[in-house]
Amino acid sequence: MTTRKMRKLFTVLLFLFTVTTTLFPTTANAQESRNSKSILLLGVDTGDLGRTEHGRSDVMMLLTVNSSTELITVTSIPRDSYVMIPGYYMDKINHAYAFGGAELSMQTVENWFDISIDNYIVVNMAGLKEIVDAVGGIDVVSPSSFTISGYEFVEGVETNLDGDKALAYSRERYTSGGDYGRQERQRQIVQSLISKMASFDSILNFQNVFATMSSNIETDLNFLDLVQLFADYRQLATNIEFYQLSGGGKMIDGVYYDLIYDDSFNEIISNLSAQLN
């Protein structure tokens, strides 16, 4: 065997060893992992229906994981929240992504909540379809009855979603509770995806998921980072709490904004402080 082939084989074996030890960590390794972590999840309105522009983050969720409390929390942030965007002005929070991408979105949420966010994951509409299809579909129970894109959802009835159906389910906001109803369904999808991926028992499962969505996801985590993340926290996948920032709509200079209520904001800050130590 040539030296080049031996080096290549060694590299492959080292990769497999690294992935195996991170995907199935020992108790000691899990205990040595960082106590808490925060990730900003963004869903942008591009990648489907012929949309190719930079887009806005119509889905904003802050995910925290804490091994000490053995808890994952997902906090939904309304897309129309009226906040200060660093370097710009008071505006809808989803405009931060249009102005400066994921980095400015992270900075905006960090400044607003007075916290540090570790990483971000941005998925466009085409990416959502790919992720759901890659895990073999997900099951949800619709909180309301509505029809969209030829699909019918019935309140209280469990429905299996493939990628196209999941995209439709996550987008409707006109006849099923407005943007807050849509955020509830988006949280359902996130919970189902986390649970489905936590059941993976092979590195090939992860490879299939991440390979299919490589062109429709933007993140500052590499593949091994993502594998390590799931390895560290997969046992918490059944212990997820969901929170929703809530506010009231108001027209300012002819533009609709969501002004977040003080009590809702303070509750979220209190929860984040406990989760992120």
N, C-alpha and C positions, 0 to 999 in steps of 0.2 A: 504494500500500500504506500502510495506516495505521501510525502510530508504534507502537501496541501490537502489531500483527502483525509489524513489523520486529524489535521486541525479542524476541518469541517465537521468530522464525526464528533470530535471532542466538544465543539461548540454546540452541536445539536444535543448531545448528552447532557451538557451543562444546563442548557435551556430547559430540557425536560425535567432534570433534577430540581432546578429552581422552581419551576411551575408546580411540580408535584408537591414539594414541601410547603409552598404557599397555599395551594388549593386545599391541602389536608394538613393544617398546622397542628403541632403538638400543643398540649395545654400550656406548657411553659412559654412557647412562642406567642400564644394568644395573650397570656398574661403580660408579656413584655411589650405588647403593642400599645400604641398611644390610647389614652383613655377616651378621648372624644374626637369627633371629626365633623366638619360641616361642608356641604356641597350645594352649590346653587344649580338647580335644574331649570333649564330654559327651553321652551318650545317655541320655535319661530315659524311665522306664517309664510314659509317658502318651501320649495321642493316638490310641490304638487299643484294641480290645477293650473299648470303653465306659469306659476310664479317663480321668478328667478332673481328678483331684487334682494338686497341685503335683508330687508324685512324688519319686523319688530317682534319682541318677545311677548307673545300673547299668552304664554303659559310661564308663570314664575313660581317656583317652589323652593323652599329652603329645607334641605334634608340634613338632619343631624343624627349621628350614631354615637352611643355612649356605652362602653362595655361595663362600666361600673354600675350604672342604673339598669343595664340590660334592656335598653330602650332605643327605638328608632322613632324620631318625630318627623313629620312632614307638614310644613307650614305653607299654606297657599297665600300668595300675594296678589290682590286684584290688579289686573292690567292697567286700570285707569287711576290707580292710587296717585294722589297729588303730592309730589315730593320734590326736594331739591336735587337736581342732577349736577354733580360736581363739574365745574367749568362751564355750565350752561345757566339754567334758571329753573324755576318751579315748573314742572311739567308732568305729564303722565309717565309713570315709571317704565312702561314698556318702550318709551322713546329712547331710553338710555342705550338700549341695544342698537337702535338705528343710528344713534350719534357716535357710539364708540365701541360697539361689539360687547362680547362677554366681559371684558375687563372693566368697562365703564358700568355695566350692569352690576358686577360684583362690588365695585367701589360705591355705587349708589346705595345698595342694600347695606353694606358695611357701615357707611356713614349714618344711614337712617336708624339702624338698629344698634349702632355702637358696638359692633362685634367684628371679629376677623373671620373671613371665610377661606377655607383651605383650597378648594378646587371648584371647577365649574364643568358642567356637561350641557352642551347645546344640541338639541335634536330638532331637525326640521320635519315637516309633515310626511315626506316620503320616508324619512328615517323611522317614524313611529310605526308606519305600516310594516316596514322591514323587521323591526324588533319583535313585534307581535307575531308575525309569521315565523320568525326564526325560533321562537320558543314554543311553537306549535299551537298558538292561540291562547286566549285567556277567557275566564268566565266572570261575568259581573251580574249583579242584580240591579236593574234600573230603578232609581228612586222616583221616577216619573214616567208618564206615558207620552211618547211623541214619535213623529215620523220624520226621517231625513234621508235624502238620497235613495229613496226606495226601500229603506230599512225601517221596520216598525219595532219599537221598544215598548214594553208593557210594564207598568209600575209593579214591583214586587216579583217579577218573573225573571229567573236566571236565564242569561243568554250567553252563548259562546260567540266570541268575537275573533274573526280573522283580522288581518291588517286593514283592509278596506273598511270593514264594519267598525273597527275600533276608531279609525280616523273620524268617521261620521259621528260616532257616539261621543267623541271628545270635542266636537266642534259646535254642535247645535246650542244656541243660546236665546232663541227668539220665542219659543213656545214651551220651554221646559225649565223655567226658573231663572232666566237671564244668565248673566255672567257667573253669579254665585252657584247656580245649578250646574253650569258647565264645569266650574272648578271642582265641585263634588264628584262629578263623573271622572274628571281627570285624576283625582286622587285615587279613585277606585282602580283605574288602569295602572297607576304607579304601584299600588299595593299588590295587585295581581301579578305584575311583572317581577317585583321583588320576590314574591313567594315562589313563582315559577322558577326563577333563576337560582334561588336558594336550594332548590331540589336537585340541581345539577350535580352529578357525581363523576364527571369526566371533563378533562381539559378540552376535549373535542367539542363539548357543548358550548363552552365559552368561545372557542375559536369560531364556531359557526355563527354565533350571534354577532360578535364583533366584526367578523369579516363581511357579513351582509350589510352592515350599516356604516362601513368605513367612510363612504363618500357622503353620508348624510348626518354625520355627527362631528362635533367640534369639542375638544376637551383638552385640558392641560394634564390629564392622566394618561400614561402609556398603558399598554396591554397588561404588563405585569403589575402595575399599580392597581388596575381594575380587578385583576385576579386576587391580589392581596386584600383589597377592600372587601370583596365578597367572602374571602376565606376568614377574615377577622370577624366579620359581623353576620355571616349567614345564619348563625344560630339564633339571631334576634329577629329573623324575618316574620315570625308569628307574633311579635310584640311591637306593634306599630301604633303610634297615636297621631291623630291628624288634627291640625289646628287651622283656623281660617281667620285672617284679618278681615274685619268687616267695617263698613262705613256707609255713608249716605251720599247720593249723587247730588251734584250742584253744577249749575252752568256758570262759568267764569269767562267773561269776554266772548260769549257765544260758543264756548267749548265745554263739553261734559267732562267732569272729573269726579273721582270717588274720594271723598274726604274721610279718612279713617278715623273711627271713634277713639277717643282717648282711652276708654276702659278696655277696648279690644286691643289696642296697641300695647298698653301696659301689661295685659295678660300675656301677650306673646313675648314681650321682653323678659318677663319673669320666668316663663318656661324655657326660653333660650339660655338665660343665665344659669339655670339649674342644670340644663343639659350640657352646656359647654364649659361648666365649672367657672 
